[in-house]
Amino acid sequence: MKKFEDLEVYKKAFDFSIAIYKLTSSKTFDLNIKNQIQRASLSITLNIAEGFELQSNKQFVRFLYISKGSSGEVRSLLRICEKLNFINKNTVEELIIESEDISKQLSKFISYLKSSNID
């Protein structure tokens, strides 16, 4: 792999971030929640990119764990948005499934990197 843009998990996280931004672009959205969910969704993508560029598996794994944590943060924020009627239940469920899939991909990637002999 020569660049982070080739990673399937990065592509999925990138599309997910765009979907979150589009969904929260409404002016009726609570500003604090809007900012937090946008930052958390970006964190998934940006930490994959940053970790990759460090060119150390140990550091990359650390950043992938941060991405995984941000994925959980987004899911929690989505549930809050659902309860506050900012986002409808079906949309929340679809996005949570996407976020869980990203998290699973990150877990598999972390396991792979930790078991490889490359530092």
ABEGO torsion letter per residue (X at the ends): XABAAABAAAAAAAAAAAAAAAAAABAABBAAAAAAAAAAAAAAAAAAAAAAAAGBAAAAAAAAAAAAAAAAAAAAAAAAAAAAGABBAAAAAAAAAAAAAAAAAAAAAAAAAAABABX
